[in-house]
């Protein structure tokens, strides 16, 4: 909708023509590549650090699958920031590169979270990991199906900026602002 050749539902479009619309995936693709690199480099390091910390505190050398959650939390702090940049730059009709930057930041955070959830499920369910991953894929696919049905209605009614409002409430900046006010 945002990068298409014409406006849909009265929402702003950058009106990219012909083969240019494929370039809209550059932000998310680059973000996925960066997220993959970050996960490959730092996920197991953070897990080893948390396992070492657990060993020091409890004396038990059995690793906790929850040690993967530290990296997941970092990814979930990045996601709302990318959505806010994407949504508000699209709403304000800022240069298209800013919206692609928001998509890239969002993709980095989502990939970090996705990889952490997958490895967590494998760590927790060891022998039944395939079933756990299949159930996760089913839940994710069902949610994607529902949002493909109602998502365009939300965009039409709320616009680009306010569509990301629920995630904006999760943004750490709002928590800091709340702490400063009170």
Helices and strands as residue ranges (DSSP letters): G 18-25, H 26-58, G 65-68, H 69-91, H 96-125, G 126-128, H 129-163, H 165-168, H 172-181
